[in-house]
């Protein structure tokens, strides 16, 4: 069992949740941005091999990062996060799950660029970039969620970071809104290619609202559009069998 770690000293309220069928314990704020399905899917999409080094751009409190580390026990992980309160929680979550030997949290801003970290390039980068970059395009989020929802430098800053963060032949895996797919592909090209796209649909009979995009830096293979992952069945009240298997850690998202 992981060691008992004292709760963060911040006055902000938080909960401690079990994710990945209890394999990961996650402390996260009650009022701030909380890891959910997107984080679970991003972790399940990480296909790092033993010995690989993986960085997550914008790791928050570590929801996707720690689940990916639990899934890929032979890989090493670094999380980058600009919000000091989230950095504090993420570091506590690393210790809470006894993963300090393989997971490290850096405080820093994606929009400053990868080179500002002074780290060697990685084998893979994963990220769930903020979904919006135009404050006039939606009702302003609560202040404690603004950093997770609004990208000051736009999606371009996040894709530029990812491209610099990985070696040639390394992988870039992003989850984002479906309506930004064209932007993602254009921003990553031509420095990355061999795109594989997994749509994520709430039900089988409605359009996908999310896409998980995997690219290879300097990859040249044709783009592949994979079958969608359907999250819910109309006749049931919970997740589909495929989604439930991913949430429990019994299956990966898969790129085949």
Secondary structure as GFF3:
##gff-version 3
##sequence-region A 1 256
A	DSSP	beta_strand	14	19	.	.	.	ID=ss1
A	DSSP	beta_strand	24	29	.	.	.	ID=ss2
A	DSSP	alpha_helix	37	45	.	.	.	ID=ss3
A	DSSP	beta_strand	53	57	.	.	.	ID=ss4
A	DSSP	alpha_helix	63	71	.	.	.	ID=ss5
A	DSSP	beta_strand	76	81	.	.	.	ID=ss6
A	DSSP	alpha_helix	84	96	.	.	.	ID=ss7
A	DSSP	beta_strand	103	107	.	.	.	ID=ss8
A	DSSP	three_ten_helix	110	112	.	.	.	ID=ss9
A	DSSP	three_ten_helix	114	117	.	.	.	ID=ss10
A	DSSP	beta_strand	122	127	.	.	.	ID=ss11
A	DSSP	three_ten_helix	135	137	.	.	.	ID=ss12
A	DSSP	three_ten_helix	143	145	.	.	.	ID=ss13
A	DSSP	alpha_helix	146	149	.	.	.	ID=ss14
A	DSSP	alpha_helix	154	165	.	.	.	ID=ss15
A	DSSP	beta_strand	166	177	.	.	.	ID=ss16
A	DSSP	three_ten_helix	178	180	.	.	.	ID=ss17
A	DSSP	alpha_helix	181	188	.	.	.	ID=ss18
A	DSSP	beta_strand	192	201	.	.	.	ID=ss19
A	DSSP	beta_strand	208	217	.	.	.	ID=ss20
A	DSSP	beta_strand	224	230	.	.	.	ID=ss21
A	DSSP	alpha_helix	241	248	.	.	.	ID=ss22
###
